């Protein structure tokens, strides 16, 4: 069964409430992010996303409150501060998703040859620039649990 993680929140400051019902009664006005809290949020968030991303059944992660501005209970719950500047977690996740986990391949493929690419499960777009200037585009899907390689052939 596919797993979808929903309404994920990691605070970047200590919790303000003292019991399970207090948070429902208060709308804090002075609950702000702290440097220590941001560091803890970044470390925990990076570890959590790494575990979730590595599990083949997880196909969605929804972060609740992207920014502290307007967050529920005015909590420091976002990856962005209230002024929209990024917190350390934002930068770490950007680097993980777009630099470490994303598949980027550059290479030369000659007619009749193949390019073998290791990539994660999911939908992928491919753009090929031909020497003549013509561009070829396509899409392919790697099923969850597939452990082989994907071959792109130009005939």
N, C-alpha and C positions, 0 to 999 in steps of 0.2 A: 504494500500500500504506500502511495506517496505521502510524505509528511510535509505539512506546511506550518511553519513556525509563525505565529501571528501575535501582534501587539507586544513586541519585544521592546523593553525599556531597560537601560542601564544608567543609573543616575551618575552625575559627575559632581556630587556633593553628598555629604552624609544625609541619611533620611531624617525628616523633621518630625514624623509622627512617632508616638510612643506605644500605640496599641493598634489593633486591626481596624478600629472604627474611627479613630481620630482623622485619618487622611480623608475620609469621606465628608467631614464637617468643615474642613479648613480650605481656604484658597489663599495660600501664602503670598505675601508681597515682597518678602526679603530673603527668599530661598534662592541663592545664586551659586553658580558654578565656582569651584575652587581649583587652583593648580593641582593640588594633591588628588582631588576628586577626578579631575580630567585625566590624570595619569592612570589612576585605578580603572576608570572607565575604558581607557584605551587598551590596557593590558587584558582586562577581563573580556572586553568586546572582541579583541583580536583572537584570543583563545577560543571563545565561544563560536565565532564565525568560522574559524578553521575547523573545529570539530563538526559543525553543522554542514559546511561545504563538502567535507570529506565523506560524509555519509551518503551512499547512493540513493537512499529513499527520500532525502530532503530535496524538494523541488521549488521551495519558496521560503523566503525569510522576510517578514514585514516588520520594519522598525517603526515604533509608534512615536510620534512627535520628532520630526527631523530637526526642528529648531527649538531652542528654549523659549523663543518668543511665542506666546500663546499656548504653551504646553499646559496640559491638564494640571490643575492645582499650582500653576506657575512653577512647576518642578524643573530643575536643571536636567532635563531628560533627553535633550537633543544631541545630535552630532555637530550641530552648529550652535553658537552662542546666540543670545537674543539680538545682538548686532549683526548677525549672519556671518561672522567670522568662523572659520572651521576650528573645531577642537582636534586634539591629537588623534582621536579615534577616526574621524573623518579621513584624515591623511593616511592613516594606517590601512583602513579598508580600501581606499582608493588605490594604494600601492598593491595590496593583495589582489584585488579584483582585476585591475587593468594591467598590472605589470607581471605579477607572479602567476595568477590563475588563468588569465586570458591567453588564448593561443594566437601568437603572431608569427607568421612564417614569411620569409622572403627567400626567393630562390629562382632559379632558372629552370624551366621545363621545356624541353625540346619536343617537337612533334613525334609522337610514338613513345615518349618516355613517361615515367610516372614520378609523382612527388608524394612521398609518404609523410603523413602528419599525425602526431599524437595529440589528441584534444579531448576535452571534457565532454561529458554527456550534454546534450541540448541541441538547439538549433544554431546553425552557423551560416554565415554568408561568406562567399568567396568572390574575390575580384582578381582577375588576371589581366594584366596589361600586355598586349602582344607587341612585338618589335615594330610592326607596321603602324602602331598607334591604335589599333582596334582593341576594345575592352570586352572581355567575357565576364559575365557575372552569373552566379548561381547560388543555390542554397542546398544544404544537406543537414540531416539530423543524425546525431549519434544517440542511440537508445541508452537509457539508464542501465547500468550493469555491463555494457559492452566493453570488452577489454582489449580488443584488437586495434588495428590501425585503419585509417581512412586513406584510400588511394584516389587521387584525382588524375584522370587520364585525358590526354588530348590526342585525338585520333587524326 
